[in-house]
Amino acid sequence: MSAPVLDLIIVGAGFSGLAMAIRADRAGFSRFAILEKADRIGGTWRDNTYPGAASDVPAHLYSLSFAPRSGWSRLFPAQGEIQAYLEDLVAENGLGDRLRLGTTVRRASFDAASCLWRVETDRGLLVARVLVGAVGALHQPARPALPGLDGFAGACFHSAEWDHRRTLAGRRVGVIGTGASAVQIVPAIAGTAAHLTVFQRNPPWILPRHDRPYSAGAKAFLRIGALRRLYRASLFWRRELTALLGFTRVSWLTAVAEALARFHLRTAIADPDLRRRLTPSYRLGCKRVLLSDDFYPALGRPDVSLVTEPVRAVRPGGVVTADGTEHPLDVLILATGFSPSGSYDRLDIVGRGGRTLAQAWRDGADALHGVAMTGFPNLFLLLGPNTGLGHNSVLAMVEAQVEHVLGALAWLRDQPGRALEVRPEAQARVRAAIDARLADSIWARGGCGSWYLDAAGRNRTLWPGTATSYRRQTRRLRRGDYALIGPA
């Protein structure tokens, strides 16, 4: 018995996968399945449960515009509140019957004869006209290749795989990394650990966060739909302005922002030597700019040490740095980030002619607007190459991509038995335009290396402009960029 043909299969049940499901359902494409390998939805907000985990984008902007919530407790919501919002989305939009938890995709292949995607899972075969990858850009933990790491005698875990069975009270704890996760973890556990040692490779630029709970009056104000939308728009456009004035280029605003960040550091850290070690040598924006009010004060505590010598090796009893010093530890936390392409590296996706996604991306990840690729008909990615943001809510990008996919679905509805494939000249045109903008970007000229760059030093992660410019290019599918394949 053959499997029924679905409108689409969505792989991943985080923000982007749920956004795709809700909008597809509302647009009349209700025959779909959401495949999630974990036993719970949520993506990054399910996995990252470390102490202090929270959004660095305001709640009313870090939520779907078509599924608003008025009752957020504070400006920057914590992990649990975001996870609850996502679970509410499933319940409120009736997605439960199309959600398949604990289902791992083993292989997805395009059948050119039928113009259908065949998705093999550990629970059987599914078939659909359209396949949507919503596996997340920052999903696969990056573990450092440190000699002796596997031989550490104490507890050792990545920040995205927090071991809540381990107590930190009275223990000597080490944190490797000072990125986005670390600046939240360190203040949350400082004072609990007997001593906390933070191993820093390069200091981040940090601006004040100014987090605060919403008052009863503010919540009442935000329950009024028109006022809530106005507030959301103000949050959005303030962030767009930073990109227009300098967060994607070195400009006069770069120097202004650096001065604000140095003032923030100077007022929080009295020790001039510690302040020197926490001052970046590259331009602000070249790496991810972090927001925190309590990271610097935590580093100033007497029971917290900042180590700036490179980590050379891990021994059973601690970490050895390049100067030969051994730092004794009972617990080692790897706040070392994620592999941007790791999520798709692990998916066996086979396009037209038997070419795999890994083969297509051998020289670098690439897709038209980060969404669709030549050689992979009716395959669409959410948060694909060059769709990340450093200044605004990435959900603005997700919503534009979802609308793009809906445009493809609407076109296909009138073309039974056929598929859409990106024209190679369209993909090459967009790639050239992105590369031209990236050549003069802050990430190329800011004097740093970062996870934004691939092994060849190319930025295949971030969008070199505003969220508005991306939305303008992608929200409506340009039919000239695609070819219809299959029987007429």
N, C-alpha and C positions, 0 to 999 in steps of 0.2 A: 504494500500500500504506500503510495507516494505521499510526501509531506505536503500539507496545504501551503499555498503561496501567500506570504504576508506582504503587506505594503512595504514594510521596512523592518529591519532588525537593528536595534541600538545596543552597542556594546559598552557597558559602563553605566552605573546608576549614581553618579555624582551630580553636581550642579548642571553640567552641560547635557548629560543624558536625560535628566528629568525635564530640563527646559525643552529639549527636542520632543520628548514624549507628550508633554502638555500641549505644545503648539500643534503638533501633528494631529492629536486627538481633536482639538478644537477646529482644525481645518478639514476634518472629515476623513483623515487617514487613520482609522481606528484599529486596523488589523496590523498590530505590531507586537514585538516582544522586546523587553529590556533584559539583557543578559548581564548578570553581575556575579563575578567569581566569589565574592565574599558572601557571608550569610546575613549581611545587613547593607542597606544603601548608605550613601554619604560620601564616598570617595575620600578625598583628603581629610574631610572633617570627621569621618569615621576612624581613620587610621591615626591621625595626629592627636593623641590624647595626653600629651606631655603637660606637666604643670605650667600654667601660664598661657596655654595655647589660645589664641584669639585672632580675629581678623585685623589686618592693618588698613582696611578700607571701611568707612562708616557703614553701619548696618543698613541704613535706608538707601545706600547705593550698592551695597553688597547683598542684593536680593533681586529677584526677577521683577522687571517692571510690570509684567502682566500677572504677577502673583504677589502683590505687596502685603506687608505686615505692619500694622500701626503700633503694635505693643512692644517693640524692642526695648530692652531694659536700659541700654547704655549706648553711647556713641559707637564704640568698637566692641562688638559682641564677642563673648567667649565661645570656645569650641562647642560646649554643650548646647548653647542657645542656637547656634547655626545648625547643628545636627538635628535638633528638634524641629527647626523650620523646614528642613529637607524632608523629614519624616511626615510632617504635616502636609507637604505638597503631594506626597503619594496618596495619603488618605483623602484629602480634599478634592483631588482630581481623579479619583477612582482608578489609580494605576495598578493596584495590587494584583488584579487578575492577569495582568500582562507582564508582571515582574517575575523573573526567574532567578532567584537567589541561589548561591552555591553552584553556579553553572559556569564552567570554564570553557572558553573557546579554544579548540585544538587546532582548527584550520578553517579558513574561509577562502573559497575559490569561486571565480567567476566562470560560469558556463556560457560560452559564446553562442552555442546552438539555441539556447532558450533565453539568453540575456537575463539570467537569474543568478543570484548569489546563493551558494550552498555553504551553510555554516555548520561545521561538525563540532559538536560539544561533547563533554563527558556524559551528557544525558540524552544524546540522540542528535538527529539531523534536523535542521531548520532551513527553510528556503524562503527567500524574499527578493523582491525587485531591487530594493535599495538597501545598502549596508551603511550604517553610520557608526564611525569610531568615535566614542566619547570617553576614552580611557584616561584622559587627564594629562596635562603636560608635566606636572611634578608629582609623580606617583611612585617611581622606582627609586628606593633609597640608594645613595651613592656611599659606599663604604671605602674608606681610605686604604690604599695598599701599603700598610705599615708592617715591617718585619716583626713577627712575634705576636701580632694582634690576636690570633686564634689561641695563643697560649696564655693569655691573661687569666690569672687565677680567680679574680673577683667577678662581679656581674658586669657585663659589657653589652650594650644595646644601642641601636640607632634611635634618634629622637622620634622617628615615625613608627617605631616598634617598642614603645615604652613598656618596660616590665613593671607593672604595678604591684607585683608580689614582692619586689625589693624595697626595703626601707632605706632611706637616705639618712635618717636621724642618727647622729653620732658617727657617721662614716666619713672617710676621706674620699671626696668625689672629684673626678676630673671631667671637664667638658672640652672636647676638641671642636673648635669652631667658634666664630663670633658673627655668624650670619643671622638671618631672620628668625630661625628657631631659637638659637642660643640667646638672643637678646630678650626673649620671653622666658626661657628656662632659668637663666642665671638669677634674675631677681626673685623668681618663685621659689627657688630652693636654697638661696643664700640665707643663712641663719638656721636652717634645718640640718644641713650637713655640718659635721664637726669642723671640716675645712673644705673649701671649694677652690679648685685650681682650674683656671680658664686658660686654654692654650690657643693663642691667637696667631694666625699667619699674617693677615693684613687687617688693619682696623677698618671698620665700616664708617661711612658718613651716617650720622644719626641726628635727626631733627626731633623736636618735642612732639609728643603724641596728643597731649591735652585731652586724654580720655575722661569721661564723666558719665554718671548715670543720668538718664532723662528724668526730670522732675514730673510730678503729677500734672502740672500745667502744660509742660511740653508734650506729654503723652496725649492729653486732651486735644491740644492743637493739631497733633499729627494724626488723630483719628478722623479729621476732616479731609476727605479725599483730595480736594483741590489744593489745600495747603500742604498736604504731604507731598503731592507731585511737585509743587513749587519748591519745597525744601530739597527734594531729591535733585531737581534740576540745578539748584544753586550749588549743591555738592559736586555735581557732575561738571558744571562749567568752570568752577574754581580749579578743578584738576586739569581740565582741558587747557586752561590758560597757562598752567605751568609748562605743558608740552609746547604750546605755541611760542612761549617766551624763552625756553631754554633747556627743558629737561631731555630733549633729544639732540640738542646741539650745544656746543660751548658758546656761551653768550654772556652778556653783562649780568643776566639773571643767575648764571652759574656762580659768579663771584659773590653776589648778594646772598644766595642760599648757603654758600660756604661760610660766609661771615656769620650768618645766623647759627649754623651748626657749631662753629668754633665758640661762639658766645654760649651756646647750650652746654658745651663741654667745659668751658672755663667756669661757669657758675656751678657746675655739679662736682667737679674734681679740683680740689685745692692743691694736691701734690703736683708740682711742675713736671717731675719725671714721669709719673703715671699719665699726666696729660699729654706729654710728648709722645709716649708710646701709643696713645689712643688717637693721634692725629694722622689722618690719611695723607699719603703722598701723591695721590692721583686726584683727578677732578671729580667733583660731586656729580653723580649720575652715571659714571662709567660702570660702577657696580650698583646693585640694588640699594637704594636709599632706604634706611630703616627709620622707624618711628618708635621712640621709647622715652618715658619720663623716669624710669627707675633702673635702667641698666647701668648707667654711670654711677649712681649712688651705691649700687650693689658692689661694684668693683672697688669702691672706696672703703668697704668694710674691712676690719682687721682680720676677719676669718676668711677672706677671699684674696687669692693671688692671681695676678695676670702674668702669664709667661709668654714672652714674645720670641724666644729661641725656637727654631723649627723642631718639630717632633721627629726624632731619628728612628726610634724603635719602641716597641712595647715589650716589657718583661712581665713575668708572672706577678710581680709585686707592684708594678707601676709603669710610668712612662719615662723614657730617656730622651733628653733633648740634645741638640747638636753640640752644646758646650760640655757634654758628658754628665750633666746633672741627672740623677734619677729622682723622680717625684713619686713617692709612695702613694698608692691609691687602693681603695677597696671597691670602688665603682667607677666605671669608665663609660661616659655618654658620648656618642658620636653624633654631634650636631653638624654633619658634613653635607647636608643638602641632598639633592636628587639628580638623577640623570635625565635631562630634558627629553631625550629621545628614547629613554628606556622602556616606556610603556609600549611603544610600537615595535621596538626591537624584538620583543618577546611574543608578538602576534605573527602567526604564520598566515600571511595574506597573499593570495596568488591571483594576479590579474589576467588580462587577455594574453594569450600565447604562452601561458605558464610562467610569466615573469613575476617574481616575488617583490614585495615591498622593500625588503632588505637589498635586493639587487638594484631596484630603482633608486634607492637612496644611498648607494655605495659611495657616491661622490658628494653627498650632502642632501639633507632632507629638503624637499621642494614640493610645492603644490600651488595651484592657481589660487591666490588669495589665502593660502594655507588650508583650503577646503577640499579641492578635487585635483586629480592627477591624470595626465595622459597615460593610457595603458591600463587604467583601472575604472572601467565604466560603472556608473551608478554607485561608486564608493565616495563617501563624503566624510571628512574629518572635522571634528570640533576641537578648537585650540590646536590646530596643526602648526606647521612651520611658519615662523615670523608672524605670529598672532598674539604673542604675549605683550603685556604693557608694564611700564615702569612708573606710570604716573596716575592711572585711573583704574576703575573697576574693570577687571577682565570680563565680567558678565556683559558689558556693553559689546564686546567682541563676540561672545557666545550668541547673544540674541541676534546680531547681524548675520552670523553664520547659519543659525537656525532658519531665518527668513530666506536665506539663499537656498537651503535644502528644500524648503517648502515650495519655492519657485520651480525647482527641478521636479518635485513630486507632482505639481499641478501640470507641468508640461507632459510628463510621462503618462498621466491619466488619459490623455488624448492619443497616446502612442502605444497601444498594447503590443507586447512582444518585442519592444525595442529598448534601447538603453542610451544614456548620454555619456559621451566621453569628451574630455577637455581637448581642444585642438592644441597641438604642440606649439604652434606659433603664439597662441594666446598665453600659454604658461611661460614661454620664453620671454614674451614682452613684459609681463608682470614681474618676472624674476629680475630682468635687467633694470627695471625702474626701482625695485626695492634695493638692489645692490648699489645703484647709483646714490640713493639717499643714505644708505648705510656707510658709504665710503667717507662721508663727511660728518658722521654722527659722533655723539659723545662716547659711544662704546668703542669706536675705532680710534678716536683722537684724545681720549681722556686719560691715557697713560696707565691702563691697568689690563690685566687678564681677568676673565670671569667665566662663570658657567654659561653665560650667554653665547660664548664662542664654541664652535665645534673643534675637533682635533686639528683641522687645517686653519684655524683662526678665523673662520667665517661665522658671522652672526646669523644663525638660522632659528633664532628664538623670538626676538622682539620685532614688533611693528615700528618702523621709523617715523611715526607721525602721531596724529591725534586719533582717538577712538572715533571721532566724527568723520574724519577723512576715510577711515577704513569702512565705516558703515555706509558712507556715500558710494563707495566703490563696489560693495558686496551685497547689500541688502536685497537688491533686485538682480536676479540672475540675467546676465547678458547672453541672449541666445546665440549671438555670433561667436562666443567663446567656446561653444560646445558643438559637437557633431552628433547626429542621431545615427546609431548603428543598429544592425539587425534587419530583419525582413520588413520591407515597406508595407 
